[in-house]
Each structure stands twice: as C-alpha cells, then as structure tokens.
C-alpha cells in the first residue's frame, strides 16, 4: 500500500500548487470578490447626462467645440424624522458644471461655491438657474456666469477659463428691484445670456404670474449689457410674452432671434394651442423685441416620462446642430425617493426649411455619441458616460473621482487604434489596492489589473485593445482617481 500513500501525498502537494494557480487565473470581478455598484442609468440610455449628484435648470455655453452645462445643484432635504422632503431650493448655494465634445462622455468639473458665507459671492443667499457666456475683451477671452439670488435679483461671476476659478468683480447684484422697470417683476430670476455676432451681450430674465394676469403676466424682461458684460447699457425692456411662467431663453439662429420660455399652469382656454408647463418660443428681428409667438417647442417632461414638474431649458448649438437641454427626475426615481430633485437631459432640435423649430420629443436614449474619445493624451478620471458609487471633488481648476469597493466609472466609445499597449492611471489611496479595467461591460473578463501602493501613485499596466470599446474602471477599495491614458 506504499504506492497508494505516495499517490495521496503527490495529490496533496498538487492541490496546494493548483489552488493558488487557479486563484491567479481568476479573470472576472466575481472571482475577485467585487460586486459592482448599481447605476442609476439604464443600459443603452445616455440620459440623464450624469448621476453622481442632481443638476437642474441647465444653462449651456459653447466654447472651442465643447458644450459647458451649468446647473442648479439640487440637494436632498430631510425632515426631523429623516424623511425626504419636497425640494425647497433654499439650501442651494453651489452651481454644478459639466462639459463634453461628444454629448455622451461628460467631464464633471465639480461644484462652484457661489453663495453663502463661504461662497465666492458671500453677499448672495442662493445660486439658482445659471447661464454663461464668453467674450473677447481687450484681446483676452473672458467668461461670465450669471445666477439668480433666489427670486430677488441676478448676479454675475467672472473667470479666465470656462471652468474657473470664478471671482466676484462686481461685489453685488447686477440686477435688483431698484433696477429701472424691475420693481414689479414678480420673480426677478432665471437669466439667459446671449453674445450677438457683433459682440453685444443681452440678458433676458423674469417671471411670475400676477393675480388675474395669466394670459399676459408682463413679467418678462430683456436688457442690453455693457461692453464689460457686467453692467447694463439700457433700461430693461418689457416683453409681451403670452402665458409666461418663468425660464427665459435667448438665442440667434441665422438672422432671427429666438426667445423661449416656460408657460404657466393656468393656460386653459388659450387660443394659441399651447399647454401648461411647456417650453414655448417666439421670434424677432431685433434682440430687444417685440417678439411674435411661433409655437410650442417642448411639452412638459411629464408628458414623456410620467413625472411632471417645473420645466427649465436651454437651446445650444454644437457643430451646426441644435440641442434642447432640460431637466427630468430619473435619478430621483431610481433612488426610490420623491421631492422634485432634478437631473439634466438633452435631445436634438430639428429645424424646418422655413426656419421654424420642430417640437422636441423627450427621450431617455438621448443623443448618439458624436465622436470617439481618443485617450492617448490623457483623460480626466471625472470624464464619464456612466458611473456608480463615486463622488467628484475639485480644487477649482481640476477635478477627480473618489470611489470605494465596487464603485466604477464608464467611458463610452474609447478609440484604441490598431492596438493599444498599456494603460497608465494616476491617483492616491491610504491603502494599497487594485483598479480593475473592463471592456464593454462589468460581467466579462478583466482586461487589466492596475495594482497601486499606498500614497500618491502613477501606475502602468499592460492593456491590449483595438478600435472602439467602452472602458470601465472598477475600484477594489477606497481610492482617489485623477487621470488615465493609453499607449
């Protein structure tokens, strides 16, 4: 029986060898004990634009082939028992900013601390409904971020780049109730800015429905801005806007000026065929008006998504195509809460041959990616098409992501060329860990493992991919991720 004993000994030794080998060859997240966090977005849908926090009232600026979206930073409010309350807007003191050149991968530039004692403008109480513009002044490009201080005035911040850092040059509100023709504006808020082809800036604003004036509230205003974009060049002009509620928009398409707005909730029996809480538009040959009503651009988002609420929009142009940015409540729904906490979405605007705007249909699919993401010069880790479990922080000029075990980011349609060689990731962590790289999904094989030490690091790992793939970066533990790039 000696041979039997020897065989058993050999088998025991092989078991000790094979077990680690099998473990070393494990190639899925499940094999590594990683359960990916669940996204608030559905597969195949590009709306909402991001889910790491809320974002409402999108104000959009185009600059150098990118769209920058500035938003009201909705934050969840709770009652004394810890239950989610209806959004009261009174605690909102930050503005969110994201940008993209492909309409699917959005770089999160973090939060701009606008109002309150620790804000850039400490004299402001709130920062709602932002909009932004840029203009060359004295040979230098300058950026302007307008916001409303609750419903009682409009302020402006400035910067030398589209993402800041922002500063307060005016030191007070640009528009107040002491501004000519503004004392009787019910809601002195919701600015929209446009810089015309000759460099002249215009600011539209206002809203609210005085008692008994549903059909003609008379609370919309537009004003020509000074050369510095931080002063007024004329008294605000009253606009005759039928069934106005809030949410001004001002654009130029060809030689026609477009004023758009949200209709109020008391439109029964109107003879224009417009519906309540919907985006309407008017046209003029003069930016200061008068404007003529043309039609309904976008019904209330509840028509498409089942969750009705206030409707706030921006019209933006990128590469000759026009888009409607608006907000909806899909993240709130995915979280299982309710309270009018809003997230940004976008769908395309079609322009008819006669110049009229075709009514937009709201979708969760959103916009198809305009161009692949090329990763060879480096990509901010805060550039994402989707994510789960991460948060974004910024120092005012750059941003980064922080994740924990199971957190992940997805970047869509990354172009790897004929063959990529490796991926390099930079970040930091208090403890050593791993970033798992996945291609085209979270349930397949691990494409690369990036082991990093404690402290600050930049780590390279082999990664061979060709042509287009969605790229996922999955966290094994708490870590900060700053950038990644391909060779």
VEXDREN-2710 file (C-alpha; in Angstrom, 1 decimal):
% VEXDREN-2710
k/r/px/py/pz
1/UNK/0.0/0.0/0.0
2/UNK/3.1/2.2/0.0
3/UNK/2.3/3.3/-3.6
4/UNK/-1.2/4.5/-2.5
5/UNK/0.4/6.6/0.3
6/UNK/2.8/8.2/-2.2
7/UNK/0.0/9.0/-4.7
8/UNK/-2.0/10.6/-1.9
9/UNK/1.0/12.7/-0.9
10/UNK/1.5/13.8/-4.5
11/UNK/-2.1/14.7/-4.9
12/UNK/-2.0/16.8/-1.7
13/UNK/1.1/18.7/-2.9
14/UNK/-0.6/19.3/-6.3
15/UNK/-3.7/20.6/-4.6
16/UNK/-1.6/23.2/-2.7
17/UNK/0.0/24.2/-6.0
18/UNK/-3.1/24.2/-8.2
19/UNK/-5.3/26.2/-5.8
20/UNK/-3.1/29.3/-6.0
21/UNK/-2.7/28.8/-9.7
22/UNK/-6.5/28.7/-10.2
23/UNK/-6.8/31.8/-8.0
24/UNK/-4.2/33.6/-10.0
25/UNK/-6.0/32.8/-13.2
26/UNK/-9.3/34.2/-12.0
27/UNK/-10.5/36.8/-14.5
28/UNK/-13.8/38.2/-13.5
29/UNK/-14.9/40.7/-10.9
30/UNK/-16.8/38.0/-9.1
31/UNK/-13.7/35.9/-8.9
32/UNK/-12.0/38.9/-7.2
33/UNK/-14.9/39.3/-4.7
34/UNK/-16.0/42.5/-6.3
35/UNK/-19.7/43.2/-6.6
36/UNK/-20.2/46.3/-8.9
37/UNK/-22.4/49.1/-7.5
38/UNK/-25.7/49.7/-9.4
39/UNK/-26.0/52.6/-11.8
40/UNK/-28.9/55.0/-11.8
41/UNK/-28.9/54.9/-15.6
42/UNK/-30.4/52.2/-17.7
43/UNK/-28.3/50.3/-20.3
44/UNK/-28.3/51.9/-23.7
45/UNK/-29.6/55.3/-22.4
46/UNK/-27.5/58.4/-22.5
47/UNK/-30.0/60.5/-20.4
48/UNK/-29.6/61.7/-17.8
49/UNK/-26.2/63.3/-18.5
50/UNK/-24.8/62.4/-15.2
51/UNK/-25.9/60.7/-11.9
52/UNK/-23.3/61.4/-9.2
53/UNK/-25.5/64.3/-8.0
54/UNK/-28.5/66.2/-9.1
55/UNK/-28.5/69.1/-11.6
56/UNK/-31.4/71.3/-12.7
57/UNK/-32.1/74.4/-14.8
58/UNK/-29.3/73.7/-17.4
59/UNK/-27.7/76.8/-18.8
60/UNK/-25.4/75.9/-21.7
61/UNK/-22.4/77.7/-23.3
62/UNK/-20.4/76.6/-26.4
63/UNK/-16.7/77.2/-26.4
64/UNK/-14.0/75.8/-28.6
65/UNK/-16.1/72.8/-29.8
66/UNK/-17.3/71.9/-26.3
67/UNK/-20.6/72.5/-24.5
68/UNK/-20.4/73.5/-20.9
69/UNK/-23.6/72.9/-18.9
70/UNK/-24.1/74.9/-15.7
71/UNK/-26.8/73.8/-13.3
72/UNK/-28.6/74.4/-10.1
73/UNK/-27.2/72.0/-7.6
74/UNK/-30.3/70.4/-6.1
75/UNK/-29.6/68.8/-2.7
76/UNK/-31.9/66.4/-0.8
77/UNK/-33.7/68.0/2.2
78/UNK/-34.9/65.9/5.2
79/UNK/-37.5/66.5/7.9
80/UNK/-36.8/66.0/11.6
81/UNK/-37.6/62.3/11.3
82/UNK/-35.1/61.8/8.4
83/UNK/-37.7/61.5/5.7
84/UNK/-37.0/63.2/2.3
85/UNK/-38.9/66.5/1.9
86/UNK/-40.0/68.4/-1.1
87/UNK/-37.2/70.4/-2.7
88/UNK/-37.4/73.8/-1.1
89/UNK/-34.4/75.3/-3.0
90/UNK/-33.4/77.4/0.0
91/UNK/-30.3/75.4/0.7
92/UNK/-28.8/75.7/-2.8
93/UNK/-25.6/77.7/-2.8
94/UNK/-23.5/75.8/-5.4
95/UNK/-23.6/75.5/-9.2
96/UNK/-22.6/72.3/-11.0
97/UNK/-20.6/72.3/-14.2
98/UNK/-20.0/69.5/-16.7
99/UNK/-18.7/69.6/-20.3
100/UNK/-18.4/67.4/-23.4
101/UNK/-17.5/67.5/-27.1
102/UNK/-19.3/64.2/-27.9
103/UNK/-22.5/64.6/-25.9
104/UNK/-22.1/61.3/-24.1
105/UNK/-18.9/61.4/-22.1
106/UNK/-19.2/64.4/-19.7
107/UNK/-16.3/65.7/-17.7
108/UNK/-17.5/66.7/-14.3
109/UNK/-15.9/70.0/-13.2
110/UNK/-17.3/69.8/-9.8
111/UNK/-19.2/72.3/-7.7
112/UNK/-18.8/76.1/-7.8
113/UNK/-19.3/77.6/-4.3
114/UNK/-21.2/80.7/-5.2
115/UNK/-23.4/81.8/-2.3
116/UNK/-23.3/81.9/1.5
117/UNK/-20.6/82.9/3.9
118/UNK/-18.0/80.6/2.3
119/UNK/-19.0/81.4/-1.3
120/UNK/-17.3/83.4/-4.0
121/UNK/-20.2/85.9/-3.6
122/UNK/-20.8/85.8/0.2
123/UNK/-23.5/88.5/-0.1
124/UNK/-25.7/86.1/-2.1
125/UNK/-28.2/83.8/-0.3
126/UNK/-28.8/81.3/-3.1
127/UNK/-27.5/80.4/-6.6
128/UNK/-30.2/79.2/-8.9
129/UNK/-30.7/78.8/-12.7
130/UNK/-27.2/79.7/-14.0
131/UNK/-26.3/80.7/-17.5
132/UNK/-22.9/81.5/-19.0
133/UNK/-21.2/83.3/-21.9
134/UNK/-17.8/84.3/-23.2
135/UNK/-16.5/87.3/-24.9
136/UNK/-13.2/88.7/-26.1
137/UNK/-12.4/92.0/-24.2
138/UNK/-9.2/93.9/-24.8
139/UNK/-7.8/90.9/-26.7
140/UNK/-8.5/88.4/-23.9
141/UNK/-11.2/85.8/-23.7
142/UNK/-13.3/86.3/-20.6
143/UNK/-16.1/84.1/-19.2
144/UNK/-19.3/85.2/-17.3
145/UNK/-21.5/83.1/-15.1
146/UNK/-24.9/84.6/-14.3
147/UNK/-27.1/83.3/-11.5
148/UNK/-30.2/84.3/-9.5
149/UNK/-30.1/85.1/-5.8
150/UNK/-33.3/83.3/-5.1
151/UNK/-36.2/85.2/-6.7
152/UNK/-34.9/88.6/-5.9
153/UNK/-32.0/89.6/-8.2
154/UNK/-29.3/88.4/-10.6
155/UNK/-25.5/88.4/-10.0
156/UNK/-22.5/87.6/-12.2
157/UNK/-19.1/86.0/-11.6
158/UNK/-16.1/86.1/-14.0
159/UNK/-13.2/83.8/-14.9
160/UNK/-10.4/83.4/-17.4
161/UNK/-11.4/79.9/-18.4
162/UNK/-14.8/78.2/-18.9
163/UNK/-14.4/76.2/-15.7
164/UNK/-12.9/78.9/-13.4
165/UNK/-11.7/79.6/-10.9
166/UNK/-14.5/82.1/-10.6
167/UNK/-14.3/85.5/-9.0
168/UNK/-16.7/88.3/-7.9
169/UNK/-15.7/91.5/-9.7
170/UNK/-19.0/93.4/-9.2
171/UNK/-19.4/92.7/-5.5
172/UNK/-23.1/93.0/-5.6
173/UNK/-26.2/92.0/-7.7
174/UNK/-26.2/93.1/-11.3
175/UNK/-30.0/93.4/-11.4
176/UNK/-32.1/94.3/-8.3
177/UNK/-35.6/95.6/-7.7
178/UNK/-34.1/99.1/-7.8
179/UNK/-33.1/98.5/-11.5
180/UNK/-35.4/100.5/-13.7
181/UNK/-38.5/98.6/-14.8
182/UNK/-37.8/95.7/-12.4
183/UNK/-39.6/96.6/-9.2
184/UNK/-42.8/95.0/-10.4
185/UNK/-41.3/91.8/-11.7
186/UNK/-42.8/89.0/-9.6
187/UNK/-39.8/86.7/-9.8
188/UNK/-36.6/88.5/-10.6
189/UNK/-34.7/85.4/-11.7
190/UNK/-34.0/82.9/-14.4
191/UNK/-31.4/84.7/-16.5
192/UNK/-30.5/83.8/-20.1
193/UNK/-27.5/85.4/-21.8
194/UNK/-26.5/85.7/-25.5
195/UNK/-23.5/87.4/-27.1
196/UNK/-24.5/88.6/-30.6
197/UNK/-22.3/88.4/-33.7
198/UNK/-21.2/92.0/-33.1
199/UNK/-20.1/91.2/-29.6
200/UNK/-23.1/92.9/-27.9
201/UNK/-24.4/91.0/-24.9
202/UNK/-28.1/90.6/-24.0
203/UNK/-29.7/89.3/-20.8
204/UNK/-33.3/88.0/-20.6
205/UNK/-34.9/87.3/-17.2
206/UNK/-38.0/87.5/-15.1
207/UNK/-41.2/85.5/-14.5
208/UNK/-44.2/85.0/-12.2
209/UNK/-47.9/85.5/-12.7
210/UNK/-49.6/88.5/-11.1
211/UNK/-53.2/87.8/-9.9
212/UNK/-55.6/87.7/-12.8
213/UNK/-52.9/88.2/-15.5
214/UNK/-52.4/84.6/-16.6
215/UNK/-52.6/85.3/-20.3
216/UNK/-50.3/88.4/-20.2
217/UNK/-48.2/88.4/-17.0
218/UNK/-46.0/91.2/-18.2
219/UNK/-43.1/90.0/-16.0
220/UNK/-40.5/89.1/-18.7
221/UNK/-37.6/91.5/-19.3
222/UNK/-34.6/91.8/-21.7
223/UNK/-31.7/94.2/-21.4
224/UNK/-28.6/95.1/-23.5
225/UNK/-25.4/94.6/-21.5
226/UNK/-22.5/96.9/-21.3
227/UNK/-19.2/96.2/-23.1
228/UNK/-17.8/94.6/-19.9
229/UNK/-20.8/92.2/-19.7
230/UNK/-21.1/93.3/-16.0
231/UNK/-23.2/96.5/-16.4
232/UNK/-26.4/97.5/-18.2
233/UNK/-26.3/99.5/-21.4
234/UNK/-30.1/100.4/-21.3
235/UNK/-33.1/100.1/-19.1
236/UNK/-34.6/96.6/-19.2
237/UNK/-37.4/96.3/-21.8
238/UNK/-40.7/94.6/-21.0
239/UNK/-41.5/91.7/-23.3
240/UNK/-45.1/90.8/-24.2
241/UNK/-45.0/87.1/-23.6
242/UNK/-48.2/85.1/-23.7
243/UNK/-48.9/82.9/-20.7
244/UNK/-45.4/83.3/-19.3
245/UNK/-44.4/81.5/-16.1
246/UNK/-40.5/81.5/-15.9
247/UNK/-37.3/80.2/-17.6
248/UNK/-36.2/82.8/-20.3
249/UNK/-34.0/81.7/-23.2
250/UNK/-32.4/83.9/-25.8
251/UNK/-30.6/82.6/-29.0
252/UNK/-29.9/83.7/-32.5
253/UNK/-30.4/81.3/-35.4
254/UNK/-29.4/82.8/-38.8
255/UNK/-30.8/86.4/-38.7
256/UNK/-33.6/85.5/-36.4
257/UNK/-33.7/86.0/-32.6
258/UNK/-35.4/83.2/-30.6
259/UNK/-37.0/84.0/-27.2
260/UNK/-38.1/80.8/-25.4
261/UNK/-39.8/80.3/-22.1
262/UNK/-41.9/78.1/-19.9
263/UNK/-45.7/78.7/-20.0
264/UNK/-47.7/78.9/-16.7
265/UNK/-50.0/76.3/-15.3
266/UNK/-53.2/78.3/-16.0
267/UNK/-53.5/78.1/-19.8
268/UNK/-56.9/76.6/-20.1
269/UNK/-58.9/78.1/-22.9
270/UNK/-56.0/79.8/-24.6
271/UNK/-56.3/80.5/-28.3
272/UNK/-52.6/79.7/-29.2
273/UNK/-52.9/75.9/-28.6
274/UNK/-50.1/75.9/-26.0
275/UNK/-50.1/73.6/-23.0
276/UNK/-49.2/74.3/-19.4
277/UNK/-45.6/74.0/-18.0
278/UNK/-44.2/73.7/-21.6
279/UNK/-41.4/75.4/-23.4
280/UNK/-42.7/77.9/-25.9
281/UNK/-40.8/80.1/-28.4
282/UNK/-41.2/83.4/-30.1
283/UNK/-39.1/85.2/-32.9
284/UNK/-38.0/88.7/-33.7
285/UNK/-35.6/90.5/-36.0
286/UNK/-34.4/92.6/-33.0
287/UNK/-33.0/91.1/-29.9
288/UNK/-34.9/93.6/-27.7
289/UNK/-38.1/92.7/-29.5
290/UNK/-41.0/92.8/-30.0
291/UNK/-41.3/89.1/-30.4
292/UNK/-44.1/87.1/-32.1
293/UNK/-45.3/83.8/-30.8
294/UNK/-44.5/80.8/-33.0
295/UNK/-45.3/77.6/-31.2
296/UNK/-44.6/75.0/-28.5
297/UNK/-41.1/73.6/-28.6
298/UNK/-41.2/71.0/-25.8
299/UNK/-44.2/69.8/-23.7
300/UNK/-43.8/69.3/-20.0
301/UNK/-41.4/66.5/-19.3
302/UNK/-44.1/64.6/-17.5
303/UNK/-45.7/64.0/-21.0
304/UNK/-42.8/61.8/-21.9
305/UNK/-41.5/60.4/-18.5
306/UNK/-44.6/60.5/-16.3
307/UNK/-43.1/62.8/-13.6
308/UNK/-44.4/66.3/-14.0
309/UNK/-42.7/69.4/-12.6
310/UNK/-41.3/72.7/-13.4
311/UNK/-39.8/72.9/-16.9
312/UNK/-36.5/74.7/-17.5
313/UNK/-34.4/74.6/-20.7
314/UNK/-31.6/75.9/-22.8
315/UNK/-31.1/75.9/-26.6
316/UNK/-27.5/75.3/-27.6
317/UNK/-25.6/74.8/-30.8
318/UNK/-22.6/72.5/-31.4
319/UNK/-21.0/71.9/-34.8
320/UNK/-24.0/73.4/-36.6
321/UNK/-26.6/71.2/-34.8
322/UNK/-29.1/72.5/-32.2
323/UNK/-30.0/70.8/-29.0
324/UNK/-32.5/71.2/-26.2
325/UNK/-31.2/70.8/-22.7
326/UNK/-33.9/70.4/-20.0
327/UNK/-34.3/68.6/-16.7
328/UNK/-36.2/65.5/-15.6
329/UNK/-36.3/63.3/-12.5
330/UNK/-34.9/59.8/-13.4
331/UNK/-32.2/59.8/-10.7
332/UNK/-34.8/60.6/-8.0
333/UNK/-36.9/57.8/-9.3
334/UNK/-34.0/55.3/-9.4
335/UNK/-33.2/56.2/-5.8
336/UNK/-36.7/55.5/-4.7
337/UNK/-37.4/59.0/-3.4
338/UNK/-39.7/61.8/-4.5
339/UNK/-39.4/65.5/-4.0
340/UNK/-38.7/67.2/-7.3
341/UNK/-35.0/66.6/-7.3
342/UNK/-33.9/67.0/-10.9
343/UNK/-31.3/65.8/-13.4
344/UNK/-30.1/67.2/-16.8
345/UNK/-31.1/65.7/-20.1
346/UNK/-30.7/66.6/-23.8
347/UNK/-32.4/65.8/-27.1
348/UNK/-32.0/67.2/-30.6
349/UNK/-33.9/70.1/-32.1
350/UNK/-34.8/69.8/-35.8
351/UNK/-35.2/73.0/-37.8
352/UNK/-37.8/73.0/-40.6
353/UNK/-36.9/74.5/-44.1
354/UNK/-39.0/77.6/-43.2
355/UNK/-36.9/78.2/-40.1
356/UNK/-39.5/77.0/-37.6
357/UNK/-38.4/74.7/-34.7
358/UNK/-40.0/71.2/-34.8
359/UNK/-41.4/70.1/-31.5
360/UNK/-38.9/68.1/-29.5
361/UNK/-39.7/64.6/-28.2
362/UNK/-38.1/63.8/-24.8
363/UNK/-36.2/60.5/-24.7
364/UNK/-34.1/58.6/-22.3
365/UNK/-31.9/57.4/-25.1
366/UNK/-30.7/60.9/-25.7
367/UNK/-28.0/61.9/-28.3
368/UNK/-25.9/59.4/-30.1
369/UNK/-22.2/59.9/-29.4
370/UNK/-20.8/62.4/-31.9
371/UNK/-17.2/61.2/-32.0
372/UNK/-15.0/58.6/-30.2
373/UNK/-12.9/59.5/-27.2
374/UNK/-9.2/59.5/-28.0
375/UNK/-7.3/58.6/-24.8
376/UNK/-3.6/58.9/-25.8
377/UNK/-3.1/62.5/-24.5
378/UNK/-4.7/61.7/-21.1
379/UNK/-8.3/61.7/-19.8
380/UNK/-9.6/63.2/-16.6
381/UNK/-11.0/60.4/-14.4
382/UNK/-14.0/62.7/-14.0
383/UNK/-14.9/62.1/-17.6
384/UNK/-17.7/59.6/-17.7
385/UNK/-20.7/58.3/-19.6
386/UNK/-21.9/56.4/-16.5
387/UNK/-20.8/55.6/-13.0
388/UNK/-21.9/54.0/-9.8
389/UNK/-20.8/54.7/-6.2
390/UNK/-18.3/57.5/-6.9
391/UNK/-18.2/61.2/-6.0
392/UNK/-16.4/64.1/-7.6
393/UNK/-14.3/66.7/-5.9
394/UNK/-12.4/69.7/-7.4
395/UNK/-9.8/72.3/-6.4
396/UNK/-11.4/74.9/-8.7
397/UNK/-9.3/74.1/-11.7
398/UNK/-9.1/70.3/-11.9
399/UNK/-11.4/67.5/-10.7
400/UNK/-11.1/63.9/-9.7
401/UNK/-13.2/61.0/-8.6
402/UNK/-13.3/59.1/-5.3
403/UNK/-14.6/55.6/-5.1
404/UNK/-14.8/52.6/-2.8
405/UNK/-15.0/48.8/-3.2
406/UNK/-17.4/48.1/-6.1
407/UNK/-17.5/51.7/-7.4
408/UNK/-16.9/52.2/-11.1
409/UNK/-16.8/54.7/-14.0
410/UNK/-17.6/54.1/-17.6
411/UNK/-16.2/56.0/-20.6
412/UNK/-18.1/55.3/-23.9
413/UNK/-16.6/54.5/-27.3
414/UNK/-12.9/54.9/-26.5
415/UNK/-10.7/54.6/-29.6
416/UNK/-7.7/52.3/-29.0
417/UNK/-6.3/52.5/-32.6
418/UNK/-4.9/49.5/-34.3
419/UNK/-3.6/48.2/-30.9
420/UNK/-3.1/49.7/-27.5
421/UNK/-0.1/48.7/-25.4
422/UNK/-0.8/49.8/-21.9
423/UNK/-2.9/52.0/-19.6
424/UNK/-1.5/54.4/-17.0
425/UNK/-3.6/55.6/-14.1
426/UNK/-2.7/58.3/-11.5
427/UNK/-4.3/58.7/-8.1
428/UNK/-3.8/58.2/-4.4
429/UNK/-5.0/56.0/-1.6
430/UNK/-4.4/55.4/2.1
431/UNK/-4.0/51.6/1.5
432/UNK/-2.8/49.6/-1.4
433/UNK/-5.4/48.2/-3.8
434/UNK/-6.3/47.5/-7.4
435/UNK/-8.1/49.2/-10.2
436/UNK/-9.8/46.6/-12.5
437/UNK/-10.1/47.5/-16.2
438/UNK/-13.1/46.1/-18.0
439/UNK/-14.0/46.4/-21.7
440/UNK/-17.7/46.7/-22.9
441/UNK/-19.3/45.6/-19.6
442/UNK/-18.9/44.6/-16.0
443/UNK/-19.7/40.9/-16.3
444/UNK/-17.0/39.8/-18.7
445/UNK/-13.3/39.1/-18.3
446/UNK/-10.9/41.6/-16.5
447/UNK/-8.9/43.2/-19.2
448/UNK/-6.2/44.6/-16.9
449/UNK/-5.3/44.9/-13.2
450/UNK/-3.7/48.0/-12.0
451/UNK/-2.1/47.4/-8.6
452/UNK/-1.3/50.6/-6.7
453/UNK/0.6/51.3/-3.5
454/UNK/-0.5/53.4/-0.5
455/UNK/0.2/57.1/-1.1
456/UNK/0.4/59.1/-4.4
457/UNK/0.9/56.9/-7.4
458/UNK/1.1/56.7/-11.2
459/UNK/0.9/53.0/-12.3
460/UNK/1.1/51.4/-15.7
461/UNK/-0.3/48.0/-16.7
462/UNK/-0.5/46.1/-20.0
463/UNK/-3.8/46.5/-21.9
464/UNK/-4.2/45.4/-25.4
465/UNK/-7.4/46.5/-27.1
466/UNK/-8.2/47.6/-30.7
467/UNK/-10.7/50.0/-32.2
468/UNK/-13.7/51.1/-30.1
469/UNK/-14.7/49.8/-26.7
470/UNK/-16.5/51.1/-23.6
471/UNK/-13.9/51.3/-20.8
472/UNK/-14.8/50.6/-17.2
473/UNK/-12.5/51.3/-14.2
474/UNK/-13.6/49.4/-11.1
475/UNK/-12.4/50.1/-7.6
476/UNK/-11.2/47.3/-5.2
477/UNK/-11.3/49.7/-2.2
478/UNK/-11.4/53.4/-1.3
479/UNK/-9.1/55.4/-3.6
480/UNK/-8.8/58.7/-5.5
481/UNK/-8.5/58.5/-9.3
482/UNK/-7.2/61.5/-11.1
483/UNK/-6.3/60.7/-14.7
484/UNK/-5.8/57.8/-17.1
485/UNK/-4.2/57.5/-20.6
486/UNK/-3.3/54.9/-23.1
487/UNK/-0.1/54.0/-25.0
END
